[in-house]
Amino acid sequence: MSSLQLLLRNSRGAGSWFGRSGAGALSGVLSVARRSIIDLSYSTHFMDFNGSSIPSSMKKLVVTKLSPDFRSAVSVQTVAIPTPADSELLVRNRFVGINASDINYSAGRYDPSLKPPFDAGFEGIGEVVGLGLSASSRYTIGDTVAYFGSGAFAEYTVVPAKVSVPVPAVKPEFLTLLVSGATAYIALKRLGDLAEGETVLVTAAAGGTGQFAVQFAKQAGCHVIGTYSSNEKAGFLKSLGCNRPVNYTTEDLAKTLRKEYPKGINVVYESVGGSVLETAVNSLANKGRLIVIGFISGYQTPSGIPPFKGGTLPVKLLQKSASMRGFFLPHFLSDYTEALSSMIQMFAKGKLVCEVDYGELAPGGKFVGLESIYRAMDYMYAGKNLGKVVVEVAPPSVSNSKL
Ligand SMILES: NC(=O)c1ccc[n+]([C@@H]2O[C@H](COP(=O)([O-])OP(=O)(O)OC[C@H]3O[C@@H](n4cnc5c(N)ncnc54)[C@H](OP(=O)(O)O)[C@@H]3O)[C@@H](O)[C@H]2O)c1
């Protein structure tokens, strides 16, 4: 039996959009210390008030006004701790992940039918401190879980058990894989058609998802060019195996690509949009593939879309038999299980770097506490992050549980 099969066999699994075996892959890396639960109320849910010192109220970030300006869209509110329903978990968040698209969400661009107030944040990792009866068939108090779902920017979040992923420990590295890693893995695998010896351009290469695109392209035997905006990122990119880091604030990217890669670029993993996208299109090789991952340079504008001179795009694509394809992670859920399993194994074997940026070098220091999410967002949009931006919402729980 392969190690993957062993990992999957050990799964308690969460039937979810993560898939059963994806959850199992995470739980199989290390064994999880477990405590039994106690039914305090003889009602339909269990809450570990003694073990986890659950307070009566908590803070969370709520979108109160639609805007791409995160500070004006989102406010901190104090609310009662929610009670999990039958199939739900109450998770005490330890770490939450920052995504470039948090401001698309606060601007109402994901779901136009969603009207404020609504909860912010996409992903978290922490400890189960309460759960409903049917959720208790899979989970118990003290389990550590990661999840990708709305409302993560809170001290406690109610998460459907079926979208929770058991993790062996509350390590922020697991957060880096849920969205950022999975996006790079699946996009390159399904849309990149990478072949050994090809040249791959990754934009925003030192960021949350870019760091994974660089590594997966290198693993496929490609020559990798990575763009970045400040010199401290160059060493990091080299350590990932990036062959040609390009600081696009001091070097002319178009000129560099023309001069050093006259045959063109085979595959582009493009996250910036606007003029960078135009340069990338112009640099494509014959039969080149450009994957549209995002267009962060426009997210803070009212439309969310950076200007792009696309009038001649069909001509450029035709002349090179090139293609341009969009990728949106929720459309590739059937690939998610395999992606997560594979990345977890690579991480466990030391073959995948999951760089986390806690903001130690940010103005104001490390991102600790919910209020620091605002600083974390500013930091990312100032282009300062090296790896995935993560906020430590709460310190490790000191359990005095007698359970
Ligand atoms: N399609 C999907 O399913 C999917 C999923 C996840 C992420 N994404 C996309 O992937 C991209 C990166 O997201 P992430 O969450 O991983 O963020 P990230 O790469 O960790 O951080 C964003 C990086 O983008 C660059 N940047 C920031 N503001 C910019 C601006 N105004 N103009 C140009 N570059 C800017 C900065 O790097 P440098 O300054 O060093 O270039 C910054 O470090 C985004 O476009 C996001 O929407 C897409």
The ligand as a Gaussian input file, in Angstrom:
#p B3LYP/6-31G(d) Opt

LIG

0 1
 N       -8.092000      32.464000      -9.116000
 C       -8.081000      31.983000      -7.894000
 O       -8.805000      31.029000      -7.572000
 C       -7.154000      32.615000      -6.895000
 C       -6.917000      32.045000      -5.635000
 C       -5.990000      32.645000      -4.780000
 C       -5.350000      33.836000      -5.174000
 N       -5.638000      34.354000      -6.394000
 C       -4.967000      35.592000      -6.871000
 O       -3.589000      35.468000      -6.693000
 C       -3.040000      36.777000      -6.539000
 C       -2.188000      36.807000      -5.285000
 O       -3.053000      36.630000      -4.173000
 P       -2.473000      36.258000      -2.733000
 O       -3.638000      36.262000      -1.820000
 O       -1.618000      35.062000      -2.839000
 O       -1.594000      37.544000      -2.396000
 P       -0.009000      37.631000      -2.236000
 O        0.640000      37.210000      -3.502000
 O        0.410000      36.995000      -0.968000
 O        0.174000      39.189000      -2.029000
 C       -0.044000      40.040000      -3.077000
 C        1.275000      40.406000      -3.807000
 O        0.895000      41.062000      -5.010000
 C        1.749000      42.156000      -5.245000
 N        0.902000      43.369000      -5.183000
 C        0.236000      43.858000      -4.137000
 N       -0.452000      44.953000      -4.473000
 C       -0.202000      45.161000      -5.761000
 C       -0.620000      46.156000      -6.676000
 N       -1.440000      47.135000      -6.335000
 N       -0.163000      46.062000      -7.914000
 C        0.678000      45.074000      -8.261000
 N        1.093000      44.096000      -7.448000
 C        0.648000      44.155000      -6.191000
 C        2.798000      42.189000      -4.168000
 O        3.962000      41.469000      -4.604000
 P        5.130000      42.215000      -5.428000
 O        5.034000      43.672000      -5.088000
 O        6.401000      41.595000      -4.955000
 O        4.840000      41.937000      -6.855000
 C        2.132000      41.400000      -3.047000
 O        3.064000      40.777000      -2.220000
 C       -4.209000      37.756000      -6.530000
 O       -4.396000      38.277000      -7.822000
 C       -5.369000      36.862000      -6.146000
 O       -6.605000      37.362000      -6.568000
 C       -6.518000      33.784000      -7.237000

